[in-house]
Amino acid sequence: MFRNTNLLLALVALMIIPSFSMDELNKEMIQLHNDFRRHYRSGRLRYSESLANEAKKWAIHLAESGRMYSSPENSFGENISWI
């Protein structure tokens, strides 16, 4: 049985290994996410460069504004978190 702990440990390991390029990290993150989704019989996701760029712009905006809120202009779902 897939456990959330395994996903968390894998994500932490990926973040602290400096030899990963962003492309490798993106591929690995999508693979881990799809492994988790497969456990729950959900469809696979694929990486979108344009979506990643939009998310990055919004994240920068939130960081600069010091506020946390959903984008009023997006046509897709979003998960945001303050750390």
LUMDREN-878862 format. One record per residue (C-alpha): residue number from 1; x, y negated, z. Coordinates in steps of 0.2 Angstrom, whole numbers, plus 5000, padded with zeros to 4 digits. Layout:
BEGIN
+-----+------+------+------+
!   n !    X !    Y !    Z !
+-----+------+------+------+
! NUM !    X !    Y !    Z !
...
+-----+------+------+------+
This chain:
BEGIN
+-----+------+------+------+
!   n !    X !    Y !    Z !
+-----+------+------+------+
!   1 ! 5000 ! 5000 ! 5000 !
!   2 ! 5007 ! 4983 ! 4995 !
!   3 ! 5010 ! 4972 ! 5010 !
!   4 ! 5010 ! 4953 ! 5011 !
!   5 ! 5026 ! 4954 ! 5021 !
!   6 ! 5035 ! 4962 ! 5006 !
!   7 ! 5030 ! 4947 ! 4995 !
!   8 ! 5035 ! 4934 ! 5008 !
!   9 ! 5052 ! 4942 ! 5010 !
!  10 ! 5055 ! 4943 ! 4991 !
!  11 ! 5051 ! 4925 ! 4989 !
!  12 ! 5062 ! 4920 ! 5003 !
!  13 ! 5076 ! 4930 ! 4996 !
!  14 ! 5074 ! 4922 ! 4979 !
!  15 ! 5075 ! 4905 ! 4986 !
!  16 ! 5091 ! 4907 ! 4995 !
!  17 ! 5101 ! 4916 ! 4981 !
!  18 ! 5110 ! 4902 ! 4972 !
!  19 ! 5114 ! 4913 ! 4957 !
!  20 ! 5096 ! 4913 ! 4950 !
!  21 ! 5093 ! 4901 ! 4936 !
!  22 ! 5076 ! 4892 ! 4936 !
!  23 ! 5070 ! 4903 ! 4921 !
!  24 ! 5075 ! 4919 ! 4931 !
!  25 ! 5066 ! 4912 ! 4946 !
!  26 ! 5050 ! 4908 ! 4936 !
!  27 ! 5050 ! 4925 ! 4928 !
!  28 ! 5053 ! 4934 ! 4945 !
!  29 ! 5040 ! 4923 ! 4954 !
!  30 ! 5027 ! 4928 ! 4940 !
!  31 ! 5032 ! 4946 ! 4941 !
!  32 ! 5030 ! 4946 ! 4960 !
!  33 ! 5013 ! 4937 ! 4959 !
!  34 ! 5007 ! 4949 ! 4946 !
!  35 ! 5012 ! 4964 ! 4956 !
!  36 ! 5001 ! 4957 ! 4970 !
!  37 ! 4987 ! 4954 ! 4958 !
!  38 ! 4988 ! 4971 ! 4951 !
!  39 ! 4986 ! 4978 ! 4969 !
!  40 ! 4969 ! 4969 ! 4969 !
!  41 ! 4965 ! 4974 ! 4951 !
!  42 ! 4966 ! 4956 ! 4945 !
!  43 ! 4972 ! 4951 ! 4928 !
!  44 ! 4990 ! 4946 ! 4924 !
!  45 ! 4996 ! 4928 ! 4924 !
!  46 ! 5009 ! 4921 ! 4912 !
!  47 ! 5021 ! 4906 ! 4915 !
!  48 ! 5016 ! 4890 ! 4907 !
!  49 ! 5029 ! 4877 ! 4905 !
!  50 ! 5016 ! 4863 ! 4902 !
!  51 ! 5006 ! 4868 ! 4917 !
!  52 ! 5023 ! 4868 ! 4927 !
!  53 ! 5027 ! 4851 ! 4921 !
!  54 ! 5010 ! 4844 ! 4926 !
!  55 ! 5011 ! 4852 ! 4943 !
!  56 ! 5029 ! 4844 ! 4946 !
!  57 ! 5023 ! 4827 ! 4941 !
!  58 ! 5008 ! 4828 ! 4953 !
!  59 ! 5020 ! 4835 ! 4967 !
!  60 ! 5031 ! 4820 ! 4965 !
!  61 ! 5017 ! 4808 ! 4965 !
!  62 ! 5011 ! 4816 ! 4981 !
!  63 ! 5028 ! 4815 ! 4989 !
!  64 ! 5030 ! 4797 ! 4984 !
!  65 ! 5013 ! 4792 ! 4991 !
!  66 ! 5014 ! 4802 ! 5007 !
!  67 ! 4997 ! 4809 ! 5005 !
!  68 ! 4989 ! 4826 ! 5001 !
!  69 ! 4974 ! 4827 ! 4990 !
!  70 ! 4969 ! 4836 ! 4974 !
!  71 ! 4971 ! 4828 ! 4958 !
!  72 ! 4955 ! 4820 ! 4952 !
!  73 ! 4960 ! 4823 ! 4934 !
!  74 ! 4965 ! 4841 ! 4932 !
!  75 ! 4954 ! 4854 ! 4923 !
!  76 ! 4961 ! 4869 ! 4932 !
!  77 ! 4962 ! 4875 ! 4950 !
!  78 ! 4976 ! 4870 ! 4961 !
!  79 ! 4983 ! 4875 ! 4978 !
!  80 ! 4993 ! 4862 ! 4987 !
!  81 ! 5002 ! 4863 ! 5004 !
!  82 ! 5011 ! 4852 ! 5015 !
!  83 ! 5027 ! 4858 ! 5023 !
+-----+------+------+------+
